[in-house]
Amino acid sequence: MKTLIVGAGIAGLATARALELKGFEVDIVERHTASPTAGQGLFLPGNATRALAILGILEEVLKIAFPIDAQRILTSRGVVVNEVATQTVWGDCGPCLALPRAKLIDALRKSLRTTRISYGMSVKATRLRNGVREVQFNDDSIGDYDLVIGADGIRSVLREESLGGAVPRPLGMCCWRLAVENPNQVDAWTAMLGKKRTLLAIPMSSSELYIYADCPTAEFGDGSIRVLKEHFSSFGNPLGTIIANLDEKTVAHTATLEEIPPCRFIGDRIVLVGDAAHACSPSMAQGAGMALEDAIVLANCLARNGQTDRPLEEFYMRRIERVDWVRQQCHARDKLRSASDLVRNLVLRHFGTSLYSRSYRPLTKNL
Ligand SMILES: Cc1cc2nc3c(=O)[nH]c(=O)nc-3n(C[C@H](O)[C@H](O)[C@H](O)COP(=O)(O)OP(=O)(O)OC[C@H]3O[C@@H](n4cnc5c(N)ncnc54)[C@H](O)[C@@H]3O)c2cc1C
């Protein structure tokens, strides 16, 4: 089966790995000229690390990731309102880890044996012709494929151009993401919640901390470090001083938070995986986990059913419930985050652990 994967992010590389494990050979095209070398951190909950184990690369990732044994939520003044021992919820599913995104991409890329990756090559359009998918590339060359897998991220050309296109929906928030040293020795996933503001720190190693901060889009201004410092100037320790001490020249990645509305992410000889199919708000930290799971389920469906419409339909049916659940839980978390300090702190203090369990428990079930 001649298969093309569009995009060499987490979803594309993981799909190639999963297909290789089932004996398929695939080609990947990636519009950038190389894998990313720098960037943001990733928190990987237990279902993501279980998927890495199935893909055979958990051992490698354990060597380069930091174990996250606790998730702690504090008020903006630094009072703890909830703490969850991650193992109590994820159990045997898998450990929770954090690492730089570029390192996960590197580990996935190095796991590939037969996949050919063409960097600096992008897909402009596809169409069905004589029972195959004809793909038009950026250099105007054309290729015919039995299956095209769109792993091309939230702004997926394939979704918008070949699958009749759901467009990303803004969630009204913008964010900063950056890596800093870990002066206060933050040793757990630590979120501080203020009025319509979240400040999150996740250790990626004993010395390196990944910082995520967000605020309403209307207050994001030019997204500079100066604005970030202003917005979080009233936050206490452990994270407030880290922001206060930031050099204004620090490089941060900024983004508008968006999601893909519910859409049918399969078509004739075409299927979407990862953010292209179901990008969500980052509140559940499920982006990588869902992409890795898509890869495994799609490869299983293709290995069982061969190249007909059936494997794609089966893939859709097996993923849609989880996709809907994660989207719905992201909305619930975002709603709680934007509630008044009083209500939010009360809810988290009394029900934080059971809400955490309830939202993640379905994801601990086998794929
Ligand atoms: C603020 C924020 C925080 C997050 N935090 C977490 C977290 O802690 N944990 C977690 O699991 N997830 C997190 N996520 C989500 C996670 O980053 C994504 O879900 C994940 O990276 C998606 O991977 P992907 O491969 O689907 O898409 P992408 O990473 O977007 O990769 C798509 C690839 O396709 C390429 N491409 C695009 N168009 C074309 C084309 N036409 N032709 C060829 N190539 C193309 C792109 O260059 C890119 O390399 C976060 C997201 C945000 C916004």
Ligand as a Chemical Component Dictionary entry (heavy atoms), coordinates in Angstrom:
data_LIG
# 
_chem_comp.id                   LIG 
_chem_comp.type                 NON-POLYMER 
_chem_comp.pdbx_formal_charge   0 
_chem_comp.three_letter_code    LIG 
# 
loop_
_chem_comp_atom.comp_id 
_chem_comp_atom.atom_id 
_chem_comp_atom.alt_atom_id 
_chem_comp_atom.type_symbol 
_chem_comp_atom.charge 
_chem_comp_atom.model_Cartn_x 
_chem_comp_atom.model_Cartn_y 
_chem_comp_atom.model_Cartn_z 
_chem_comp_atom.pdbx_ordinal 
LIG C1  C1  C 0 0.032  26.175 24.562 1  
LIG C2  C2  C 0 0.049  24.710 24.290 2  
LIG C3  C3  C 0 0.549  23.842 25.253 3  
LIG C4  C4  C 0 0.547  22.463 25.008 4  
LIG N1  N1  N 0 0.994  21.623 25.981 5  
LIG C5  C5  C 0 0.933  20.293 25.778 6  
LIG C6  C6  C 0 1.385  19.376 26.769 7  
LIG O1  O1  O 0 1.874  19.743 27.847 8  
LIG N2  N2  N 0 1.247  18.037 26.522 9  
LIG C7  C7  C 0 0.729  17.582 25.352 10 
LIG O2  O2  O 0 0.621  16.379 25.159 11 
LIG N3  N3  N 0 0.335  18.421 24.388 12 
LIG C8  C8  C 0 0.427  19.758 24.563 13 
LIG N4  N4  N 0 0.023  20.592 23.580 14 
LIG C9  C9  C 0 -0.457 20.033 22.310 15 
LIG C10 C10 C 0 0.663  19.424 21.462 16 
LIG O3  O3  O 0 1.731  20.317 21.315 17 
LIG C11 C11 C 0 0.097  19.071 20.107 18 
LIG O4  O4  O 0 -1.113 18.385 20.270 19 
LIG C12 C12 C 0 1.027  18.173 19.330 20 
LIG O5  O5  O 0 2.269  18.777 19.148 21 
LIG C13 C13 C 0 0.390  17.903 17.978 22 
LIG O6  O6  O 0 1.269  17.277 17.152 23 
LIG P1  P1  P 0 0.899  17.111 15.606 24 
LIG O7  O7  O 0 2.005  16.287 15.045 25 
LIG O8  O8  O 0 -0.494 16.674 15.449 26 
LIG O9  O9  O 0 0.931  18.591 15.006 27 
LIG P2  P2  P 0 2.162  19.587 14.821 28 
LIG O10 O10 O 0 3.102  19.519 15.951 29 
LIG O11 O11 O 0 1.577  20.914 14.501 30 
LIG O12 O12 O 0 2.923  19.028 13.532 31 
LIG C14 C14 C 0 2.429  19.228 12.233 32 
LIG C15 C15 C 0 3.602  19.141 11.262 33 
LIG O13 O13 O 0 3.108  19.178 9.927  34 
LIG C16 C16 C 0 3.896  20.066 9.150  35 
LIG N5  N5  N 0 3.042  20.551 8.051  36 
LIG C17 C17 C 0 1.965  21.375 8.170  37 
LIG N6  N6  N 0 1.396  21.568 6.957  38 
LIG C18 C18 C 0 2.122  20.845 6.075  39 
LIG C19 C19 C 0 2.027  20.640 4.653  40 
LIG N7  N7  N 0 1.045  21.197 3.926  41 
LIG N8  N8  N 0 2.944  19.849 4.049  42 
LIG C20 C20 C 0 3.945  19.270 4.776  43 
LIG N9  N9  N 0 4.087  19.434 6.117  44 
LIG C21 C21 C 0 3.181  20.201 6.759  45 
LIG C22 C22 C 0 4.301  21.147 10.146 46 
LIG O14 O14 O 0 5.442  21.861 9.723  47 
LIG C23 C23 C 0 4.559  20.322 11.416 48 
LIG O15 O15 O 0 5.883  19.846 11.501 49 
LIG C24 C24 C 0 0.038  21.962 23.781 50 
LIG C25 C25 C 0 -0.425 22.839 22.804 51 
LIG C26 C26 C 0 -0.434 24.207 23.048 52 
LIG C27 C27 C 0 -0.957 25.150 21.993 53 
# 
loop_
_chem_comp_bond.comp_id 
_chem_comp_bond.atom_id_1 
_chem_comp_bond.atom_id_2 
_chem_comp_bond.value_order 
_chem_comp_bond.pdbx_ordinal 
LIG C1  C2  SING 1  
LIG C2  C3  SING 2  
LIG C2  C26 DOUB 3  
LIG C3  C4  DOUB 4  
LIG C4  N1  SING 5  
LIG C4  C24 SING 6  
LIG N1  C5  DOUB 7  
LIG C5  C6  SING 8  
LIG C5  C8  SING 9  
LIG C6  O1  DOUB 10 
LIG C6  N2  SING 11 
LIG N2  C7  SING 12 
LIG C7  O2  DOUB 13 
LIG C7  N3  SING 14 
LIG N3  C8  DOUB 15 
LIG C8  N4  SING 16 
LIG N4  C9  SING 17 
LIG N4  C24 SING 18 
LIG C9  C10 SING 19 
LIG C10 O3  SING 20 
LIG C10 C11 SING 21 
LIG C11 O4  SING 22 
LIG C11 C12 SING 23 
LIG C12 O5  SING 24 
LIG C12 C13 SING 25 
LIG C13 O6  SING 26 
LIG O6  P1  SING 27 
LIG P1  O7  DOUB 28 
LIG P1  O8  SING 29 
LIG P1  O9  SING 30 
LIG O9  P2  SING 31 
LIG P2  O10 DOUB 32 
LIG P2  O11 SING 33 
LIG P2  O12 SING 34 
LIG O12 C14 SING 35 
LIG C14 C15 SING 36 
LIG C15 O13 SING 37 
LIG C15 C23 SING 38 
LIG O13 C16 SING 39 
LIG C16 N5  SING 40 
LIG C16 C22 SING 41 
LIG N5  C17 SING 42 
LIG N5  C21 SING 43 
LIG C17 N6  DOUB 44 
LIG N6  C18 SING 45 
LIG C18 C19 SING 46 
LIG C18 C21 DOUB 47 
LIG C19 N7  SING 48 
LIG C19 N8  DOUB 49 
LIG N8  C20 SING 50 
LIG C20 N9  DOUB 51 
LIG N9  C21 SING 52 
LIG C22 O14 SING 53 
LIG C22 C23 SING 54 
LIG C23 O15 SING 55 
LIG C24 C25 DOUB 56 
LIG C25 C26 SING 57 
LIG C26 C27 SING 58 
# 
